[in-house]
Amino acid sequence: MDKTADSGLASYVAGQIDRSLSWKDVKWLQTITTLPILVKGVLTAEDTRLAIQNGAAGIIVSNHGARQLDYVSATIDALEEVVTAAQGRVPVFLDGGVRRGTDVLKALALGASGVFIGRPVVFSLAVDGEAGVKKVLDMLRDELELAMALSGCRSLKEITRAHVKTERDIIHSAARL
């Protein structure tokens, strides 16, 4: 890193990251708590298998929101690979990119057990406090319910992979033509 152009913030943040973290830390955490350990930041089948082998009770498909690594997969694009690799052994959640109820429907259709919502909630909190958070969550719920109705789903359990098309589906169907 070129220190002459560094404001100091990048160096500070880099110094806060413990590069010695390993899968052994999941095992250690299990010795000090009975809480389930969810591993966040999983984007590949390989990391999914490693997380499960090392005792993760769940997986959160997450990236750095294109803030630190602008070339990583979008979480929604990585989700299906992770769900497939998990083989139903642990729940898989999606974190990142959820802005509308249709995003929730798509994540559930691709196999997510649930979604985490960060920025919309934080921004709403900053603008209008608790009322803002309630409003954004109500809006997401209403959009999800509408998307479900338009998809013919009366309950979350009725949402299936058949309800969405991904870029990968489109590419594969075009290749068969």
Secondary structure, DSSP 8 states (H G I E B T S, - for coil): --GGG--SHHHHHHHHS-TT--THHHHHHHHH--S--EEEEE-SHHHHHHHHHTT-SEEEE---TTTS-TTS--HHHHHHHHHHHHTTSS-EEEES---SHHHHHHHHHTT-SEEE--HHHHHHHHHHHHHHHHHHHHHHHHHHHHHHHHTT-SSGGG--GGG---HHHHHHHHHT-
